[in-house]
């Protein structure tokens, strides 16, 4: 019987640690902010770029739901107010489709950086797996939008071919969003 208990406990996923559930709530809030920022940026896009951006916005909505399910009661279901507040002037300053696409590329790269940084800290398998699944999608969004904006390799991959796993205050598009600067709701 003792052997069965050992096997059963080995097969069970350990409960996520507090930091990881905080991170999942943080990720949910960022993803919902991305939905809002995409909605505001869609007004500057035309043709197929509207459909592409709307699809990417919907990906962010789905990511938010996935992170909320891992946040163990900490998810707020609202966009990260600090990120929206910080990026709204940039959205308002968008003058054309090219500037809107470049803005979205920078946001997507920052999201990828945020998740790359998270991978260096997370320990809960379910939260870690979610981040591993989300990070390449954000990078793909940046690449697709950057291609539409006709950015060169430097513009597409602002930190080189790999994310650099660093975070900051949101002002540098080569860094992700720091949890300390962008508190959850």
Secondary structure as UniProt FT lines:
FT   HELIX           2..11
FT   HELIX           18..41
FT   HELIX           42..44
FT   HELIX           47..70
FT   TURN            72..73
FT   HELIX           81..92
FT   HELIX           97..119
FT   TURN            120..121
FT   HELIX           125..148
FT   TURN            149..150
FT   HELIX           153..156
FT   TURN            158..159
FT   STRAND          167..168
FT   TURN            173..174
FT   STRAND          176..177
FT   TURN            179..181
//
